[in-house]
Structure formats: structure tokens, C-alpha cells
Amino acid sequence: MIRIFVASVVALLGLAATAQAQDYPNRVIKFMQGFPPGGNVDIIARLVGNEMSKSLGQPIVVEAKPGQAGALAAETVARSPADGYTLVVLPSTHPTQAAIAKNLRYRAVEDFDWVSTFTFYPFLIVVRKDSRFHTLQQLIDEARAKPGILTYGSAGVGSTLHMTVELLGNIAKVKFQHVPYRGEAPSITGLLTGDTDFVAATAGTIGDRIRSGELRGLAVSSRTRWPGLDMVPTVAEAGFPGFEVISWTGLAGPAGMPKPVLERLNAEVRRAVAAPGVKSKLESMGGEARATTSDEMRALVASQLATWTRLAREAHISLD
């Protein structure tokens, strides 16, 4: 009798969830993002969200909750109802923070349902136009001869820019001196004023300066040369086969969302990033507009988390 009762309850809950999913969405959807308004993540969230709202038939509002490199927004969404109405736009800093932060109150992969990516983009190792370094190998050779002397700027401790250079140093068996800044733009200013020897920067931020000759790109972190920056060799071409770091921005929700809701959101992301107006704007920011399946995005995050966790352990990188 108890088994019959339990089975009935489970069946009723399943029917209720199905009915709720079929009615989705029937109210405003919130996209949270963990960085100041006006930054790349905020702009991408609004761009894709506005397009998705057209066919979802409900407004999508973007709410900024800055703090801890996006961790505050991620934690808020991880603890929200798994109904598809509170989602989070995450960048690739999500797995880097999880790899080095000691006090995160969520699991970086398991506590989320992964909807899809929006865009992918690489990083560039960049020097001033008057730098003595003309190739990545020259920079590595000097770092090897003078351990810990060459300085590089990044967007801050635990940023993907920071971790990318540390990964390069770990593979090349050299040590650089990290100079963290409060964001990517200040780190580029530090390079231009001569405070650092090189920086890691995103393609969208630094591309025009490289094309104009104001700065020199030594290497790009993608597997192949990046469109619009074909003059810059890959890190692999520069002597480190297999090296690849690709950043991304994408959409996730709390773990346990109804499958039909997750599938609907994935379909809407695919439609949105393929829309000509959205696609062209994402590409103008230096990225490749590309959606993935939910499983593909989960695998991407898990793989990057494993890479950064291993690096954090070997390079003794941590964040309290």
C-alpha cells in the first residue's frame, strides 16, 4: 500500500512538473551576472537576452551582482528555485575561481544545469611596439635566463588571463612575476606606461591595437590563428604543441531544472546567437558566436576546472 502511495505521489509530481514546463515561460526571466554593469559579460547578457525574449514572449531582465569575480551571482543562482526563471550568465572565470578559491559555497559543475555557450574567444600575449621581444620564444628564453624577473599584468588574481600565463609558464618551466590589476583595461594601461613587460588580454579588447601596430602580439591562445588577427602565431606554433586556452561566455541555471525547460532555453540560445544582428555584434567584440548542447557545455566547464585545479596545485595559486 505504501509503495502504491509513493508511486502515486511521484507520478503526480512528474505530471505537475511537465505541466509547469509546458507553460514555460509565463513571467519575467532574470539573467544574473556577476560583474559591474557595462562590462563584456553584462553587454553579452543583454544582447542575447533581448533576442531570446522575442520568441520566449516574456521580458528578460539582466541584474548585476558584482563580487568575487562572479562567484556571488553564481552562488545566488545555484540556490534559486530550479524553474528556469533565475539564470546566470557566466564567463570562463567560473572554473578558474572554483580552482583557486577556498571558500566557495557551491560546486562549480554539479550545482548547475548548463544551457549553452554564447561566444568563444582566445587570449593574446602582447608587448609594446618598442619591446625587445619579437617572438614568444624570445620572451620565454629571457624568462628562463632570469627567473621571476619579467613582469606581466592581468585582470587580477584568479582571472583567466592570470591563469593562462601561469599555465604557459608551467608548461615552459619558467617563472614570471605577476602584477594583478583591478580589471583588464588597467593592466593594458600598465603595459603602455612601461610598468610591465607583457600582458595577457582578450582578442576583443586588444585586437585593434595590434592591427594598428600600437602593440605587438606574440602569440594567441587558440588552437588555430584567430580571424582578424592572422598575423599572430598560436602558442602551439611558437613552440608549445597542444597548448590551447579558449574563453567563453554562456548561460546556466540551478541544477534540477525540468528537462523541457532546459531544452527550450537551449533552443532559444541557438536561435539568438545565430540571429544576424547578434552574431555580428558578438563577432565585433572579438568572439566566435557559437552555441553548444547542455552536455557539451558541462563537459567544457568540467574539463577547464580540472586543468585549472591541477595548475593551482602545481603552481601554488590560491585565493582566500
Secondary structure as GFF3:
##gff-version 3
##sequence-region A 1 320
A	DSSP	alpha_helix	2	22	.	.	.	ID=ss1
A	DSSP	beta_strand	29	33	.	.	.	ID=ss2
A	DSSP	alpha_helix	40	56	.	.	.	ID=ss3
A	DSSP	beta_strand	60	64	.	.	.	ID=ss4
A	DSSP	three_ten_helix	68	70	.	.	.	ID=ss5
A	DSSP	alpha_helix	71	78	.	.	.	ID=ss6
A	DSSP	beta_strand	86	91	.	.	.	ID=ss7
A	DSSP	alpha_helix	93	100	.	.	.	ID=ss8
A	DSSP	beta_strand	112	128	.	.	.	ID=ss9
A	DSSP	alpha_helix	136	145	.	.	.	ID=ss10
A	DSSP	beta_strand	151	154	.	.	.	ID=ss11
A	DSSP	alpha_helix	160	172	.	.	.	ID=ss12
A	DSSP	beta_strand	177	180	.	.	.	ID=ss13
A	DSSP	alpha_helix	184	192	.	.	.	ID=ss14
A	DSSP	beta_strand	198	202	.	.	.	ID=ss15
A	DSSP	alpha_helix	203	212	.	.	.	ID=ss16
A	DSSP	beta_strand	215	220	.	.	.	ID=ss17
A	DSSP	beta_strand	246	254	.	.	.	ID=ss18
A	DSSP	alpha_helix	259	274	.	.	.	ID=ss19
A	DSSP	alpha_helix	276	284	.	.	.	ID=ss20
A	DSSP	beta_strand	288	289	.	.	.	ID=ss21
A	DSSP	alpha_helix	294	315	.	.	.	ID=ss22
###
